[in-house]
Amino acid sequence: MDASSYKDLWELDEVTRNKKLCVTLLSSVRLCVTNKPKIMKKILVLCTGNSCRSQIAEGYLRKFAGDKAVVYSAGVETHGVNPKAIMIMAEDGIDISGHTSNNIEEYTNIDFDFVITVCDNAKERCPYFPTNAKKFHHNFPDPAKAVGSDEEVKEEFRAVREMIKEYCEDFVKTNL
């Protein structure tokens, strides 16, 4: 209400004035309740070297979760982001070229809601988190270990990308 509206209120009888003030107050409260900030879930994707699978998963989880989650990825080691992972994600319209390879130790102070391991090695070596995070695991093949011609290796990266994409889409639909 602006200043002139308050002046007009005082010219009304007490019962009418109180009713209008209550309606104004309730409107303000309703506005506050409907505009409360969203609490975003925190997701960590964990792999051995944080170079391929976890980077791909981070990209898709960010895409599918939108403003419902903050997504991190890390490794029990750091190997740098694999250029082929960057390439095959770009083919699907997702830019992960700015991602970095991070070590799990960098995130020990974050209270994650979900921790997803995307390889057996990370699951076995995953440190204890003092958190109530729900833990998920899916062992995806490591495309960095693919052998063959350059095109055969790229096809393995694409195949793993599609597996991870499907998993991430389902994860978001089910958990967020």
C-alpha positions as CSV (number, residue, x, y, z in Angstrom):
1,M,0.0,0.0,0.0
2,D,1.2,3.5,-0.7
3,A,1.0,6.5,1.7
4,S,-2.3,7.8,0.2
5,S,-3.9,4.4,0.8
6,Y,-3.0,4.5,4.5
7,K,-4.5,8.1,4.8
8,D,-7.7,6.8,3.2
9,L,-7.8,3.9,5.7
10,W,-8.0,6.3,8.6
11,E,-11.1,7.9,7.2
12,L,-12.9,4.6,7.4
13,D,-14.7,3.3,10.5
14,E,-12.6,1.0,12.7
15,V,-14.1,-2.3,11.7
16,T,-13.7,-1.6,7.9
17,R,-10.2,-0.3,8.5
18,N,-9.2,-3.4,10.4
19,K,-10.6,-5.7,7.7
20,K,-8.7,-3.8,4.9
21,L,-5.5,-3.9,7.0
22,C,-5.9,-7.7,7.6
23,V,-6.5,-8.3,3.8
24,T,-3.4,-6.2,3.0
25,L,-1.3,-8.1,5.6
26,L,-2.5,-11.5,4.4
27,S,-1.7,-10.5,0.8
28,S,1.8,-9.7,1.9
29,V,2.2,-12.9,3.7
30,R,1.0,-14.9,0.8
31,L,3.4,-13.1,-1.5
32,C,6.3,-14.0,0.9
33,V,5.3,-17.6,1.1
34,T,4.9,-18.0,-2.7
35,N,8.2,-16.2,-3.4
36,K,10.4,-18.2,-0.9
37,P,13.7,-19.2,-2.4
38,K,14.0,-22.8,-3.7
39,I,16.4,-25.0,-1.8
40,M,18.5,-26.8,-4.4
41,K,19.7,-30.3,-3.9
42,K,23.4,-30.9,-4.0
43,I,24.6,-33.8,-6.1
44,L,28.2,-35.3,-6.3
45,V,29.1,-37.6,-9.1
46,L,32.2,-39.6,-8.3
47,C,34.5,-41.6,-10.5
48,T,38.2,-42.7,-10.5
49,G,39.9,-39.9,-12.3
50,N,37.0,-37.3,-12.9
51,S,37.9,-37.3,-16.6
52,C,35.1,-39.0,-18.6
53,R,32.1,-40.7,-17.0
54,S,31.7,-38.3,-14.1
55,Q,32.2,-35.3,-16.4
56,I,29.5,-36.6,-18.8
57,A,27.2,-37.3,-15.9
58,E,27.7,-33.8,-14.4
59,G,26.9,-32.3,-17.8
60,Y,23.6,-34.2,-18.2
61,L,22.6,-33.9,-14.5
62,R,23.0,-30.1,-14.9
63,K,20.9,-30.1,-18.0
64,F,18.1,-32.3,-16.7
65,A,18.0,-30.9,-13.2
66,G,18.0,-27.2,-14.2
67,D,17.5,-25.1,-11.1
68,K,16.6,-28.1,-8.9
69,A,20.2,-29.0,-8.1
70,V,23.8,-27.9,-7.9
71,V,25.9,-30.6,-9.5
72,Y,29.6,-31.4,-8.7
73,S,31.9,-34.1,-10.0
74,A,35.1,-35.4,-8.6
75,G,37.5,-38.3,-8.6
76,V,39.4,-40.3,-6.1
77,E,42.3,-39.2,-8.3
78,T,42.4,-36.4,-10.9
79,H,43.3,-37.2,-14.6
80,G,42.1,-34.0,-16.3
81,V,39.0,-33.8,-18.5
82,N,39.3,-36.1,-21.5
83,P,39.1,-34.2,-24.8
84,K,37.0,-37.0,-26.3
85,A,34.4,-36.5,-23.5
86,I,34.3,-32.8,-24.3
87,M,33.9,-33.7,-28.0
88,I,31.1,-36.2,-27.7
89,M,29.2,-34.0,-25.3
90,A,29.4,-31.1,-27.7
91,E,27.9,-33.4,-30.3
92,D,24.8,-33.6,-28.1
93,G,24.8,-29.8,-27.4
94,I,26.4,-29.8,-24.0
95,D,29.5,-27.8,-23.4
96,I,31.8,-29.3,-20.7
97,S,34.9,-27.6,-22.0
98,G,35.0,-25.4,-18.9
99,H,34.8,-28.3,-16.5
100,T,37.8,-29.1,-14.3
101,S,39.0,-32.4,-12.9
102,N,38.6,-32.2,-9.1
103,N,39.6,-34.4,-6.3
104,I,37.0,-35.7,-3.8
105,E,39.0,-34.1,-0.9
106,E,38.0,-30.6,-2.3
107,Y,34.3,-31.3,-1.3
108,T,34.5,-32.9,2.1
109,N,32.9,-29.8,3.7
110,I,29.8,-29.9,1.5
111,D,26.7,-31.6,2.8
112,F,25.5,-33.5,-0.3
113,D,22.0,-34.8,-0.7
114,F,23.1,-37.4,-3.3
115,V,26.4,-39.1,-4.1
116,I,26.5,-41.1,-7.3
117,T,29.4,-43.4,-8.1
118,V,29.7,-44.2,-11.8
119,C,32.4,-46.9,-11.5
120,D,33.2,-49.7,-9.2
121,N,36.6,-48.4,-8.4
122,A,35.2,-45.1,-7.0
123,K,32.6,-47.0,-5.0
124,E,35.2,-49.1,-3.4
125,R,37.6,-46.2,-2.7
126,C,35.0,-43.6,-1.9
127,P,35.9,-42.0,1.4
128,Y,33.4,-41.7,4.3
129,F,31.3,-38.6,4.1
130,P,29.9,-37.2,7.4
131,T,26.6,-36.6,5.6
132,N,23.1,-38.1,5.2
133,A,23.6,-38.3,1.4
134,K,21.7,-41.0,-0.4
135,K,24.2,-43.1,-2.2
136,F,23.6,-44.4,-5.7
137,H,25.9,-46.6,-7.9
138,H,26.0,-47.5,-11.5
139,N,29.1,-49.0,-13.1
140,F,29.5,-47.6,-16.6
141,P,32.2,-48.9,-18.9
142,D,35.3,-46.7,-19.1
143,P,35.4,-45.2,-22.6
144,A,39.0,-44.0,-22.0
145,K,40.0,-47.7,-22.0
146,A,38.4,-48.3,-25.5
147,V,40.8,-49.7,-28.1
148,G,40.6,-49.7,-31.9
149,S,40.6,-47.1,-34.6
150,D,39.9,-43.5,-33.8
151,E,36.3,-43.9,-35.0
152,E,35.8,-47.1,-33.0
153,V,37.0,-45.3,-29.8
154,K,34.7,-42.4,-30.5
155,E,31.8,-44.8,-31.0
156,E,32.6,-46.3,-27.6
157,F,32.5,-42.8,-26.0
158,R,29.2,-42.2,-27.7
159,A,27.7,-45.5,-26.5
160,V,28.7,-44.7,-22.9
161,R,27.5,-41.2,-23.2
162,E,24.0,-42.5,-24.2
163,M,24.0,-44.9,-21.2
164,I,24.9,-42.1,-18.8
165,K,22.4,-39.7,-20.4
166,E,19.6,-42.2,-19.9
167,Y,20.6,-42.8,-16.3
168,C,20.8,-39.1,-15.5
169,E,17.5,-38.3,-17.0
170,D,15.9,-41.2,-15.0
171,F,17.7,-40.1,-11.8
172,V,16.4,-36.5,-12.1
173,K,12.8,-37.7,-12.8
174,T,12.9,-40.1,-9.9
175,N,14.8,-38.1,-7.2
176,L,14.3,-34.5,-7.8
